[in-house]
Amino acid sequence: MFSKETIQKFQNTSTPFYYYDIELLRKTLEALKKESDKYGYVVHYAMKANANDEILRVIKSFGLGADCVSGNEIKKASEHEFEHIFFAGVGKSDEEINTALDRNITCFNCESLQEIEVIDELAKKKNKIAQIAFRINPNVNAHTHKYITTGLEENKFGINLWELEDVVMRTQQLKNIKIVGIHFHIGSQITDLSAFKSLCMKVNEIQNWFASHNVPLEIINVGGGLGVDYHEPNKNPIPDFESFFKLFKDFLEIRPNQKVHFEIGRAIVAQCGSLISKVLYVKKGVSTSFVILDAGMTELIRPALYQSYHKIENLTPSPLPRERGDSQQAGGVRYDVVGPICESSDCFGKAMMLPETKRGDLVAIRTTGAYGEVMASQYNLREKVKAVYSE
Ligand SMILES: *Cc1c(COP(=O)(O)O)cnc(C)c1O
């Protein structure tokens, strides 16, 4: 929901741009800290969701760790002085591993024996010991979109259970590696919390295996993936962190000296962001009308990439009474809302109900704080667009 003053500010800013509600971000972080601190859980921010400097500054001020998936993210996390840095990713290059070693990160989340052997070799050259966690594929279905599920055997991520024993035994032989934990991440935009319960059960079993093989673990990292409400951002601006953390408290068995770690991205930043755009044209098609925006898939690729839904609002109040279009129904008109990019997939939503819309109207595409700005491209030689902040 935007105040009159905010909309006024939008009207005087050239579009498109990302808008960040910093107050909502703070409130979200307060809620997250309140619930995670209850159980002594350590939360890392999954930086790939949004690496905007202003956003990082706010998140860092709440004392979160950082979860990075590239060498440049590690550099950025250390510039922002995040204390604990984890490094995840199925394809870490030698250069990135060296970056991580130079910055003495807390933990490498490792996805294969070959990767662990390379880290061992590079650590040896620097005369360092690398702390690692095994990223284990628990074969748990997150019931989310197939492109954002990661915890099934058919996905490229993690060490499979059937190879775990061999990988652990061989890792124990490596002199410049210290095993400190286990890591899981089953997918993203998970709204059915029972998937996390299944994860807890699997982690308990796996923990028993490590205990029976006398491999001590201090880090139990259960990843991220908590979903947000893309349909009702005004009703549910802050995710239900209370139920989320309580579920782990209830079902995850923890041994003395162990800390539970989370890597949360989307649930922290998604709702504080909107993509603000102007209507360039309204065009009648055969069976539908198109609202053509000045923002496209270059600014927000999620609908094209994952068929994801984003709520779209026309922020320009209509001067009543209004000229009525043919297809007008009670309460509005259905439009396909599209961008200007030369791709048919450059569509933000089909048959979206909006008030009658005209050239020059301001439109907000909601819940774009996560996997929006970070996924922007310069396709069609588009300009990189700016970010505007509420404060
Ligand atoms: C992307 C990612 C996360 C964060 O996922 P969200 O759904 O944004 O919370 C956490 N851990 C790893 C390993 C990831 O790749």
The ligand as a Gaussian input file, in Angstrom:
#p B3LYP/6-31G(d) Opt

LIG

0 1
 C       18.908000     -19.437000      -2.836000
 C       19.422000     -20.100000      -1.653000
 C       18.922000     -19.778000      -0.396000
 C       17.822000     -18.769000      -0.178000
 O       16.601000     -19.197000      -0.663000
 P       15.286000     -18.320000      -0.380000
 O       14.210000     -19.108000      -0.998000
 O       15.477000     -17.006000      -1.048000
 O       15.128000     -18.189000       1.091000
 C       19.469000     -20.411000       0.695000
 N       20.449000     -21.328000       0.563000
 C       20.963000     -21.658000      -0.631000
 C       22.029000     -22.666000      -0.707000
 C       20.458000     -21.068000      -1.779000
 O       20.960000     -21.419000      -2.964000

